[in-house]
Amino acid sequence: MTESLIPGACSGEAERVVTEEWTAPSMGSGTVPVLATPALVALMEQAAVRALEGRLPPGQTSVGVRIDVRHLAATPPGMRVRAQATLVAAEGRRLTFHIEAWDDSEKIGEAVHERVVIDTERFMERVRAKSLRTT
């Protein structure tokens, strides 16, 4: 693990405007045309990934393994949403983030998200081997 992964000192943000493609009906997660929970989760994960940019050794990356999310308020299309992830724990290869999200009006979500640091090539070798077993 790297010394740059210090809880509280490692954070990242992601933001975007809610488009039709990010609404619940488009993502198949509901019928109301507001920001879909899966889209909120993607934005939150993106913030955590950005928190790690430039902090992992070459050949390593992270993968999400768990997220406990609360979607607190609806956001209509056209409104900007922003997520901020802060590293709160680093235990071996397991990283835990606290994430909050807001739209232009209010806080819309919060989450605890875990990521695991992996060796990219070794991980992809296992993925390729799995793919060969199913064909």
Secondary structure as GFF3:
##gff-version 3
##sequence-region A 1 135
A	DSSP	beta_strand	11	17	.	.	.	ID=ss1
A	DSSP	three_ten_helix	20	22	.	.	.	ID=ss2
A	DSSP	alpha_helix	24	27	.	.	.	ID=ss3
A	DSSP	alpha_helix	37	52	.	.	.	ID=ss4
A	DSSP	beta_strand	60	71	.	.	.	ID=ss5
A	DSSP	beta_strand	80	91	.	.	.	ID=ss6
A	DSSP	beta_strand	94	103	.	.	.	ID=ss7
A	DSSP	beta_strand	107	119	.	.	.	ID=ss8
A	DSSP	alpha_helix	120	134	.	.	.	ID=ss9
###
